[in-house]
Amino acid sequence: MKKTKGKFITFEGSEGSGKSTQAKFLVQYLRSRGKQVVFLREPGGTKVSEKIRKILLDKNNHNMCSLTEMLLYMAARAQIVRETISPFLKKGYIIICDRFLDSTVAYQGYGLGVNLSLIRHLANFVTLGINPDLTIFLDVAVLKGLRACGKKLDRIEQRALVYHQRVRRAYLKLAAQYPRRIKIIKPDKDKMSTQAKIRKLILRYGL
């Protein structure tokens, strides 16, 4: 990873894990402590990336091939890295991002079978060598997570159960491969109890 002044924290998880809620809680907590924090989501976070997000999640785009899907996620990421993540890290901000490269590896790589070497190769260009300092993976059972999504499902959420099971297994595999960066949190029924676990974890990273 390139030298930066700030800290980069990402949240990962399969559908319905509650990662977006927990990420926002952490942003509020850090700001209450006087930290300079930028909150982002993937795909999205910039005008260009948000337009790509609409294409990716539109359930009417059911004919999108797996390679197109992966490349669109990478395109959205390239924009957010150059427009926001890299500049603000250089300024010393804490970046908290709801999903990053691990999502592409899990969802398009292991989930859809896109060549992992290709994903890794493209990532070298797309991320400018920027990797998260800490990744918080909220791990929930697949069926429980999907039930939490409700009835209005996007294009990705609508996929078969076996697909989402592959995604969860991929995240667990990544956590085993990168134990120093990826930390597994098992969400509690009480959201603030889960948040307490996360806050305790980030204290170890000097935040």
C-alpha positions, 0 to 999 in steps of 0.5 A, spaced: 500 500 500 502 507 498 504 511 504 498 515 506 496 520 512 489 517 513 486 511 515 482 507 510 476 502 514 472 498 510 465 494 511 464 488 508 458 482 509 453 478 505 446 481 504 442 483 510 448 483 514 447 490 517 454 493 515 451 499 512 448 501 519 454 499 523 458 503 518 454 509 519 454 508 527 462 508 527 462 515 522 457 518 528 462 516 533 468 518 530 466 525 528 463 525 536 470 524 538 473 530 533 475 526 528 475 528 520 471 522 517 469 521 510 463 516 509 463 512 502 459 507 499 461 502 493 458 502 488 457 509 489 460 515 492 461 520 486 456 522 481 459 518 476 459 512 480 452 513 483 450 512 476 454 506 475 450 503 481 443 504 478 445 500 472 448 494 476 443 494 481 437 495 476 433 488 476 431 489 469 438 488 467 438 481 468 442 479 461 448 483 464 454 478 463 459 477 469 465 480 466 461 486 464 458 486 472 465 486 474 468 491 470 462 496 472 464 495 479 471 496 477 470 502 473 466 505 479 471 504 484 476 507 479 472 513 480 471 514 487 479 512 488 481 518 484 476 523 486 475 521 493 479 516 497 486 518 495 485 525 496 482 525 502 487 519 505 493 524 503 489 530 507 489 525 513 482 523 513 479 517 516 475 514 510 470 509 512 467 505 506 461 501 505 464 495 501 471 495 497 475 490 493 473 484 497 466 485 495 468 484 487 473 478 489 467 475 493 461 477 489 464 476 482 470 472 483 467 466 487 460 468 486 460 468 479 466 465 477 470 471 474 477 469 473 480 471 480 487 473 477 484 478 472 480 481 478 487 482 482 490 484 476 485 490 474 485 492 482 492 494 481 490 499 476 484 501 479 486 502 487 492 505 485 495 501 490 491 503 496 488 497 501 484 498 507 488 498 514 482 494 517 476 491 514 470 489 518 466 483 516 459 482 519 458 475 518 451 472 518 447 466 516 445 467 509 438 466 510 437 470 516 441 476 512 436 475 506 430 475 510 433 482 513 433 485 506 425 485 505 421 484 499 424 489 495 430 486 492 435 489 487 438 485 482 444 482 486 439 480 492 435 476 487 440 471 486 439 464 488 441 462 495 447 457 492 450 464 490 449 467 496 452 461 500 458 462 495 459 469 497 459 468 504 464 462 504 468 467 500 468 472 505 470 467 510 476 464 506 478 471 505 478 473 512 483 466 513 487 469 508 488 476 511 487 475 518 491 481 520 486 486 516 480 482 516 476 482 522 470 478 523 464 480 527 458 476 529 452 481 529 448 481 535 440 482 535 442 489 539 445 494 534 448 498 539 451 491 542 454 490 535 457 497 535 460 496 541 464 490 539 466 494 533 468 500 537 473 496 541 476 493 535 478 500 532 481 502 538 487 497 537 488 501 530 489 507 534 483 511 532 
